[in-house]
Amino acid sequence: MNTPLHRLYLVILIGVIAVYGEAAQQGSTEIAPARSSLRPVPIPRLDDLESAVASQIRDERRSFEALADGRTASGSKLAEAYGSLGRLFHVYEFFDSAEASYLNATSLAPADATWLHLLGYLYQQTGRLEDAAERFEQALRAQPDDRAATVRLGQVYLGMNRLRDAREQFDSVATVFPALSRYGLGEVALRERRFVEAVGHFRAVLERVPQASSVHYSLAMAYRGLGRLDEARSHLEQRGAGGINVGDPVVDSLQTLVRGERGLVVLGRRAYEAGQYKEAADAFARAVSVAPTSAAARMNLGLTQLQLGDTADAVAHLRGAFELAPDDPDVARELLRVLLRLHRNDDATVVLTKLRAVNPDDEEMVVSLAILLAQQERFGNAITLLAEENRRFPDRAATATTLARLLASSPERSVRNGSRAFELATAVYAAEPTPVHGETVALALAELSRCDEAIAWMKRAIAEAEQASDAAEASRLKGELPKYQAAACRP
């Protein structure tokens, strides 16, 4: 019987099936292979993403599945669709999803250098260097004039310690990418211990790209290899985060896909790592505008503003990030580093106190807080804090050593306790017989006016440092020894 009521039920049933079918499709965790020879593409949890990014991925998935369901798409069209999926997943760093997409694209279009190039870059990003080398080699066979792929292949070979192959790649781009070529050749020379040649390359890079401050580290290592330690120290002090941008149109095109806070942070980090601080600051500022409660966006904006010399705004954003995520160790570490560099010890103490409330069992936080308290001449507070921590965790060497040193040599003599310092110091040395722990025993003995024993322990510490070939520590300890040889050895 085909009454209007039955037709209504039929319409409702069809609608319900359609709704549940779409919901099941959108909720599935992978995209089924378009052909039997291909692989499924995993889908990240869209509920965890910003709405703009989730919508972008849903739209791309619908477009792909509409093409794949038509059953008439050519291999090249399907490869393009898989590649588009991969690019979208790649820019948001969903690497598993991007890899599966690119692999399908390269299977369908093995001569298309774009997908080989992007897959090689993905493997380079994720540390799979052998796979990266294979894909960049394939990309260059498909498109031999891809100079960006040549540079990246040289970088991968360098990471694999294939130095002859790396040199060949960097040599071949000397006219196109002179700074990148010289930097790569410098790294090869450094690894081959040809330090004079390495210095020449790195100096040439810095003359051409002075904002590439990370190169100072490599130059310092080359000077160290030559025994020119003052110059090595000078360049270590100039070391920064700025690098050299490859100028890779295939990879750079990913940036046009960015939507929402997550993608903007990724975009900003790439610009930061390339030494493009203004571009990085712009991306991070946009991320903060899109997601004001993002601690990652605020932290990265603060760090970038430091590079641009805007200290006040940098500290404000790092503080904001810390308030949003007080239990994030990266945020706390960066804020503390900046506050200490600015000698704002009171502010740093407040931060460490909050951190201890969040992570009361973190030894590094407790010891750092105690050191800051001591620097503020709050020796009693520092000792109380460390004594409580030592009571809870008696086997923690850093806590016990710091406490012992304060009890033995605090400028505020009323809080000293030589006997307790000696007890702590000897227990630590028994567990870890190192020169610095031997020095702590000597400090405790000096506080007890047991000067001859203190001198003997200092000499033992010096001998241990020399035996370990630690010339810097041995020299430091020798500089301290005369203090124990004075008539009154008590510090």
WODACOR-V939244 format. One record per pair of residues at least 24 apart in sequence whose C-alpha atoms are under 8 Angstrom apart, sorted by the first residue. I is the first residue (numbers start at 1). J is the second residue. D is the distance in Angstrom with one decimal. If there is no record, write none. Layout:
BEGIN
i->I j->J d->D
i->I j->J d->D
END
This chain:
BEGIN
i->26 j->58 d->7.5
i->34 j->68 d->5.7
i->34 j->69 d->7.8
i->38 j->104 d->5.8
i->38 j->107 d->7.7
i->39 j->100 d->6.7
i->39 j->104 d->6.7
i->40 j->100 d->7.1
i->41 j->97 d->5.6
i->41 j->100 d->5.4
i->41 j->101 d->6.2
i->42 j->96 d->7.1
i->42 j->97 d->5.1
i->42 j->100 d->7.7
i->43 j->97 d->6.4
i->44 j->94 d->7.3
i->44 j->97 d->7.7
i->50 j->260 d->6.6
i->50 j->261 d->7.7
i->52 j->259 d->6.4
i->52 j->260 d->6.0
i->53 j->259 d->5.9
i->53 j->260 d->6.1
i->57 j->88 d->7.4
i->60 j->85 d->6.7
i->61 j->85 d->7.4
i->75 j->108 d->5.6
i->75 j->109 d->7.1
i->76 j->108 d->6.7
i->76 j->109 d->6.2
i->78 j->105 d->7.4
i->78 j->108 d->7.4
i->79 j->104 d->6.9
i->79 j->105 d->4.2
i->79 j->106 d->7.2
i->79 j->107 d->8.0
i->79 j->108 d->5.5
i->79 j->109 d->6.1
i->80 j->105 d->6.8
i->81 j->105 d->7.9
i->83 j->115 d->6.5
i->87 j->254 d->6.3
i->88 j->254 d->7.5
i->88 j->257 d->6.7
i->90 j->122 d->7.6
i->90 j->254 d->7.8
i->91 j->254 d->5.8
i->91 j->255 d->6.9
i->91 j->257 d->7.2
i->91 j->258 d->6.9
i->91 j->263 d->6.7
i->91 j->266 d->7.6
i->92 j->258 d->7.8
i->92 j->262 d->6.8
i->92 j->263 d->5.4
i->92 j->266 d->7.2
i->95 j->122 d->7.2
i->111 j->142 d->5.6
i->112 j->139 d->7.8
i->112 j->142 d->6.9
i->113 j->138 d->7.6
i->113 j->139 d->4.7
i->113 j->140 d->7.4
i->113 j->142 d->5.6
i->113 j->143 d->6.1
i->114 j->139 d->7.4
i->114 j->250 d->6.8
i->117 j->149 d->6.7
i->117 j->250 d->7.5
i->118 j->250 d->7.2
i->118 j->251 d->6.7
i->121 j->152 d->7.7
i->121 j->251 d->7.8
i->124 j->156 d->6.9
i->129 j->156 d->6.0
i->129 j->157 d->7.9
i->129 j->159 d->7.3
i->129 j->160 d->6.9
i->130 j->160 d->7.8
i->132 j->156 d->7.0
i->133 j->157 d->7.1
i->147 j->173 d->6.7
i->147 j->176 d->7.7
i->148 j->246 d->6.5
i->148 j->247 d->6.9
i->148 j->248 d->5.3
i->149 j->248 d->8.0
i->151 j->180 d->7.6
i->151 j->181 d->7.8
i->151 j->246 d->7.4
i->154 j->184 d->7.5
i->155 j->184 d->7.3
i->158 j->187 d->7.9
i->158 j->188 d->7.1
i->163 j->188 d->5.9
i->177 j->246 d->8.0
i->179 j->204 d->7.7
i->179 j->205 d->5.2
i->179 j->208 d->6.8
i->179 j->209 d->7.3
i->179 j->244 d->7.7
i->180 j->205 d->7.8
i->180 j->244 d->6.8
i->180 j->246 d->7.2
i->183 j->215 d->7.9
i->187 j->218 d->7.4
i->190 j->218 d->8.0
i->190 j->221 d->7.9
i->190 j->222 d->6.3
i->193 j->225 d->7.4
i->195 j->222 d->5.1
i->195 j->223 d->7.1
i->195 j->225 d->6.2
i->195 j->226 d->6.3
i->196 j->222 d->7.4
i->196 j->226 d->7.5
i->198 j->222 d->6.2
i->199 j->223 d->7.0
i->209 j->244 d->7.7
i->211 j->242 d->6.0
i->211 j->243 d->7.5
i->211 j->275 d->6.4
i->212 j->240 d->7.8
i->212 j->241 d->7.6
i->212 j->242 d->4.5
i->212 j->243 d->4.5
i->212 j->244 d->5.9
i->212 j->274 d->7.8
i->212 j->275 d->6.2
i->213 j->238 d->6.8
i->213 j->239 d->5.4
i->213 j->240 d->4.6
i->213 j->241 d->6.1
i->213 j->242 d->4.8
i->213 j->243 d->6.6
i->213 j->275 d->7.9
i->214 j->239 d->5.3
i->214 j->240 d->4.9
i->214 j->241 d->5.2
i->214 j->242 d->5.4
i->214 j->243 d->5.8
i->215 j->239 d->7.2
i->215 j->243 d->7.2
i->216 j->240 d->7.7
i->241 j->272 d->7.5
i->241 j->273 d->6.2
i->241 j->275 d->6.8
i->242 j->272 d->6.9
i->242 j->273 d->5.8
i->242 j->274 d->5.6
i->242 j->275 d->3.7
i->242 j->276 d->7.5
i->243 j->273 d->5.8
i->243 j->274 d->4.4
i->243 j->275 d->5.1
i->244 j->274 d->5.1
i->244 j->275 d->6.7
i->245 j->274 d->4.9
i->245 j->275 d->7.7
i->260 j->287 d->6.9
i->260 j->290 d->6.4
i->260 j->291 d->7.9
i->261 j->286 d->7.7
i->261 j->287 d->4.5
i->261 j->288 d->7.2
i->261 j->290 d->6.0
i->261 j->291 d->6.0
i->261 j->294 d->7.8
i->261 j->297 d->7.5
i->262 j->287 d->7.5
i->265 j->296 d->7.6
i->265 j->297 d->6.1
i->265 j->300 d->7.8
i->269 j->300 d->7.8
i->272 j->304 d->7.2
i->277 j->304 d->6.1
i->277 j->305 d->8.0
i->277 j->307 d->7.0
i->277 j->308 d->6.8
i->278 j->308 d->7.6
i->280 j->304 d->6.9
i->281 j->305 d->6.8
i->293 j->324 d->6.7
i->294 j->321 d->7.4
i->294 j->324 d->7.5
i->295 j->320 d->7.5
i->295 j->321 d->4.3
i->295 j->322 d->7.2
i->295 j->324 d->5.8
i->295 j->325 d->6.2
i->295 j->331 d->7.7
i->296 j->321 d->7.1
i->296 j->331 d->7.8
i->299 j->331 d->6.3
i->299 j->334 d->7.9
i->303 j->334 d->8.0
i->315 j->339 d->7.8
i->326 j->354 d->7.6
i->326 j->355 d->6.7
i->326 j->358 d->7.4
i->327 j->355 d->6.9
i->327 j->358 d->6.2
i->327 j->359 d->7.4
i->345 j->372 d->6.7
i->345 j->376 d->7.6
i->346 j->376 d->8.0
i->348 j->372 d->7.9
i->349 j->373 d->7.2
i->363 j->396 d->7.9
i->363 j->398 d->7.8
i->363 j->399 d->7.1
i->366 j->399 d->8.0
i->367 j->398 d->7.3
i->367 j->399 d->6.2
i->367 j->402 d->7.3
i->379 j->406 d->7.7
i->379 j->410 d->6.9
i->379 j->412 d->6.9
i->379 j->415 d->7.5
i->380 j->415 d->6.3
i->383 j->407 d->7.4
i->397 j->428 d->6.0
i->400 j->424 d->6.1
i->400 j->425 d->7.4
i->400 j->428 d->7.2
i->401 j->425 d->6.3
i->401 j->428 d->7.1
i->401 j->437 d->7.4
i->401 j->440 d->7.1
i->404 j->440 d->7.1
i->404 j->444 d->7.4
i->405 j->440 d->6.2
i->405 j->443 d->7.0
i->405 j->444 d->7.4
i->407 j->444 d->7.9
i->408 j->443 d->5.9
i->408 j->444 d->4.9
i->408 j->446 d->7.9
i->408 j->447 d->5.6
i->409 j->443 d->7.0
i->409 j->444 d->7.8
i->409 j->447 d->7.0
i->409 j->491 d->5.9
i->418 j->444 d->5.4
i->418 j->445 d->7.2
i->418 j->447 d->5.4
i->418 j->448 d->5.5
i->419 j->444 d->7.4
i->419 j->448 d->7.2
i->434 j->461 d->7.3
i->434 j->464 d->7.2
i->434 j->465 d->8.0
i->435 j->460 d->7.7
i->435 j->461 d->4.3
i->435 j->462 d->6.7
i->435 j->464 d->5.8
i->435 j->465 d->5.8
i->436 j->461 d->7.0
i->439 j->477 d->8.0
i->443 j->491 d->7.8
i->446 j->484 d->7.2
i->446 j->489 d->5.6
i->446 j->490 d->4.7
i->446 j->491 d->6.8
i->447 j->489 d->7.8
i->447 j->490 d->4.9
i->447 j->491 d->6.5
i->448 j->490 d->7.3
i->449 j->488 d->7.6
i->449 j->489 d->6.5
i->449 j->490 d->5.7
i->451 j->484 d->6.6
i->451 j->485 d->7.5
i->451 j->488 d->7.8
i->451 j->489 d->5.8
i->451 j->490 d->7.8
i->454 j->484 d->6.8
i->455 j->481 d->7.1
i->455 j->484 d->5.9
i->455 j->485 d->6.8
END
